[in-house]
C-alpha cells in the first residue's frame, strides 16, 4: 500500500494497523529536502512549493465524487515541512529512522523536487549524506 505524503506518522501507523503488514511492505511517501540546516531547507521549500502546489491542488479531482478539498498552498507547505525529513542531513536521517520505527514502514519514496531547480543537488545530498546512514538506524524485524 502506498501511504500518501499528506499523512503524518500517526496516520500512517494507524493505516498499517488497520490493513496489516504486507510483504515486501508498505511504502511511505515523504517530502525530503536536505540543506546545511533546517531553516535553509524550509526557506527553499517556502519559496518554491506554494506556487506549484496551488496549481496542483486546484486541478485535483477526487475519483469518488467527494468535493475537492480546499487547501491553502502556503499552509500545506508548512504542514509538509513539519511532518517530513526537511533540514540538515542529521535532521533527515533522524526523521526517516524515527518514522520507520513509529510506522513500521521502511520502504520510502521521496518527493525531492520541492525546491524546484535544486532537485539535482538534493538528490546528490540525499544519496551521499542521508541514505548511507540509514541502514544502521532502521529497526530490525
Beta strands, then each sheet from edge to edge (+ up, - down):
strand 1: 2-3
strand 2: 27-31
strand 3: 33-34
strand 4: 86-87
strand 5: 107-111
sheet 1: 1+ 2+ 5+
sheet 2: 3+ 4+
end
